Each structure stands twice: as structure tokens, then as C-alpha cells.
Amino acid sequence: MIWPIHLPRNSVINGLAFSAEDQNAAVSITRNYGNISKWYDQIGVWNRSSGAWRPMVTASVPNGLMLGPFAGNGQSLFYWNDPMHSASILADGVPLHNLSLNGKNQVVGHTFATNQSVQPFGADRAVVWQSHSRHLFAGPKTIAIWPDATIPVSKGSVQLDPALSSSGVLAYVVGKEENNMIQSNRNVMRWMQSLKLATYNPNTHKTNIITTAGNGVMTPYFNDNGSRIVFVRQNAVMWVSATNRGPTHLIAKTGAISPSFPQYGSPNAFMIADDLAAPQH
């Protein structure tokens, strides 16, 4: 079935989001596209039966908006400011908003404009990774369970790379805050090799360092049932029990890594990690 969508003239779609079970749909558009002195973005709700598009929030000229995911109950959605459509400004993080379908708009935090920075779960909660600098080693970088909890963080530490399990347990990376570090590949690699894997249970409010994972841990995520955590360590993809028991297991070698490389390693290794880290029966 093809659903029509009726948009204003001289506009282009720049984002599309569906709520769970396609209950609601949102579309973000750029108005006056191609005229950088007059363009601006809008986010609105799309009625797929009638094709009508109803604007909910409008940026001022010449600013943009970036559409994020819906909350779990489909009654609100997340979006970011995109000042002047500037990639340079986005790189250091921008305000993240939660917009309810009844029009209530509130600022959630200051984050990178990525799906990793806001991960909805439950009916109306979300993991929010807050940051004010493009450099991972520069603080503050904290993780919160929006709207009601902040994960405890030691003074002088940064929290990175949050990942949710199917049961709502959170895995993340913790490291030392280095705001005055001279940036060089050598210094950044040394800092990365000290990072540790941690978990947080929002029900018990307890944090746990997964010591069996060792140091130099990056980009964790859970397997399907949340029993194992897959992560990168140096030049390998590995997994470890989420309960901090037993040894660390090698999944695949990824080759040399660089602090500027996306995901810190080969994306091909992540493509096979889900299968190789699946629970054994």
C-alpha cells in the first residue's frame, strides 16, 4: 500500500520516524530547500490515512531540526536542534528535546545527535547520553535514565557508549576525564586502553564494573537475551558474561584500530557478533 503525504511547496523530507507498531508517524522537512539564507526545518505528525501533515515544531530561519525516535508508548518523540544546519556545531552536541503529541515540549539534555544518545525503553523512559564535547576523553559525559535517574559517576570520570539489554539493564564504558590532554594518536590510544566495562540496573540502582572484560573496552552491546555483552578490545571483538563470571571469549579479530575510525574497529566484525555471541543451548 502506498501512503500519500501532502507537504508544503519547496520542501524536502529529511527525517521519518514510526512509533511502535506504526501507531504514529512523524516527518521532518526542510522548507525553502536550496536557499541557505531562508531555509528552516519543521517536524510534524503525518496522518497516513488522509495524507495530511500537521507541523508540531518549527525552527527559526536558517536553523534545522533532527528527528529522533518515538518514546515506547508512541505519545511523544525526541528531536535535536540543528543550529544553522552546521555539522561543526552538531559535533559538540546540541539540545535534545522531548515533544509530546499534545504539544508539550521539554529539553531533555545536551547530547550528540545520534540514536546511541537517546534509547527509548518502557512506556516513556529513555537512556540519554549527555555530552558537550566531540572528544570522548573530555567531560562532562554522563548517562541518565530520563526522566528520573542519573547513573552515579565518580569525580573525574566520563561515561561512554551506553547500550540497553532487552530487560532494561545498561552496559557502558567508564574512563578518566582528560580535559587537558594534548590530543595525539599516542595519547588517545593510551587513554582508550584504560577504559573499563560497567553495567547499571535501573531497578536496583546498582552499578557493577565487569572486571572479567579487562581494560581497553569500547562499544559494548548485549546479545538478544541480555546474558552476554559483546565489545571491542584493542583489535578484537569479544564477549563476556553480563554477570561478571567466567572468562572473556574471542569472537573475531578486527585488524588495527584508530581513535578516529567509526566504531573503533571493523564494522564487519559487528555484523557477525550477534550470531557468534548468541546463547548456546
Secondary structure as the mmCIF struct_conf table of DSSP 4:
data_model
#
loop_
_struct_conf.conf_type_id
_struct_conf.id
_struct_conf.beg_label_comp_id
_struct_conf.beg_label_asym_id
_struct_conf.beg_label_seq_id
_struct_conf.end_label_comp_id
_struct_conf.end_label_asym_id
_struct_conf.end_label_seq_id
HELX_LH_PP_P HELX_LH_PP_P1 ILE A 2 PRO A 4
TURN_TY1_P TURN_TY1_P1 ARG A 9 ASN A 10
STRN STRN1 SER A 11 PHE A 18
HELX_RH_3T_P HELX_RH_3T_P1 ALA A 20 ASP A 22
STRN STRN2 ALA A 25 ARG A 31
TURN_TY1_P TURN_TY1_P2 ASN A 32 GLY A 34
TURN_TY1_P TURN_TY1_P3 ILE A 36 LYS A 38
STRN STRN3 TYR A 40 TRP A 46
TURN_TY1_P TURN_TY1_P4 ARG A 48 SER A 50
STRN STRN4 TRP A 53 THR A 58
HELX_LH_PP_P HELX_LH_PP_P2 ALA A 59 SER A 60
TURN_TY1_P TURN_TY1_P5 VAL A 61 PRO A 62
STRN STRN5 GLY A 64 PHE A 70
HELX_LH_PP_P HELX_LH_PP_P3 ALA A 71 ALA A 71
TURN_TY1_P TURN_TY1_P6 GLY A 72 ASN A 73
BEND BEND1 GLY A 74 GLN A 75
STRN STRN6 SER A 76 ASP A 82
HELX_RH_3T_P HELX_RH_3T_P2 PRO A 83 HIS A 85
HELX_RH_AL_P HELX_RH_AL_P1 ALA A 87 LEU A 90
TURN_TY1_P TURN_TY1_P7 ALA A 91 ASP A 92
STRN STRN7 VAL A 94 SER A 100
TURN_TY1_P TURN_TY1_P8 LEU A 101 ASN A 102
BEND BEND2 GLY A 103 GLY A 103
STRN STRN8 ASN A 105 THR A 111
BEND BEND3 ALA A 113 THR A 114
HELX_RH_3T_P HELX_RH_3T_P3 ASN A 115 SER A 117
STRN STRN9 VAL A 118 PHE A 121
TURN_TY1_P TURN_TY1_P9 GLY A 122 ASP A 124
STRN STRN10 ARG A 125 SER A 131
BEND BEND4 HIS A 132 HIS A 132
BEND BEND5 ARG A 134 HIS A 135
TURN_TY1_P TURN_TY1_P10 LEU A 136 PHE A 137
BEND BEND6 ALA A 138 GLY A 139
STRN STRN11 LYS A 141 TRP A 146
TURN_TY1_P TURN_TY1_P11 PRO A 147 ASP A 148
STRN STRN12 ALA A 149 THR A 150
TURN_TY1_P TURN_TY1_P12 LYS A 155 GLY A 156
STRN STRN13 SER A 157 LEU A 164
TURN_TY1_P TURN_TY1_P13 SER A 166 SER A 167
BEND BEND7 GLY A 168 GLY A 168
STRN STRN14 LEU A 170 LYS A 176
TURN_TY1_P TURN_TY1_P14 ASN A 179 ASN A 180
HELX_LH_PP_P HELX_LH_PP_P4 MET A 181 GLN A 183
HELX_RH_AL_P HELX_RH_AL_P2 ASN A 185 MET A 192
TURN_TY1_P TURN_TY1_P15 GLN A 193 SER A 194
STRN STRN15 LYS A 196 ASN A 201
TURN_TY1_P TURN_TY1_P16 PRO A 202 HIS A 205
STRN STRN16 LYS A 206 ILE A 209
HELX_RH_3T_P HELX_RH_3T_P4 THR A 211 ALA A 213
STRN STRN17 ASN A 215 ASN A 215
BEND BEND8 GLY A 216 GLY A 216
STRN STRN18 VAL A 217 PHE A 222
TURN_TY1_P TURN_TY1_P17 ASP A 224 ASN A 225
BEND BEND9 GLY A 226 SER A 227
STRN STRN19 ARG A 228 ARG A 233
TURN_TY1_P TURN_TY1_P18 GLN A 234 ASN A 235
STRN STRN20 ALA A 236 SER A 241
TURN_TY1_P TURN_TY1_P19 ALA A 242 THR A 243
BEND BEND10 ASN A 244 ASN A 244
BEND BEND11 GLY A 246 GLY A 246
STRN STRN21 HIS A 249 LYS A 253
TURN_TY1_P TURN_TY1_P20 PRO A 259 SER A 260
BEND BEND12 PHE A 261 PHE A 261
HELX_RH_3T_P HELX_RH_3T_P5 PRO A 262 TYR A 264
BEND BEND13 GLY A 265 GLY A 265
HELX_RH_AL_P HELX_RH_AL_P3 PRO A 267 LEU A 276
TURN_TY1_P TURN_TY1_P21 ALA A 277 ALA A 277
BEND BEND14 ALA A 278 ALA A 278
HELX_LH_PP_P HELX_LH_PP_P5 PRO A 279 GLN A 280
#
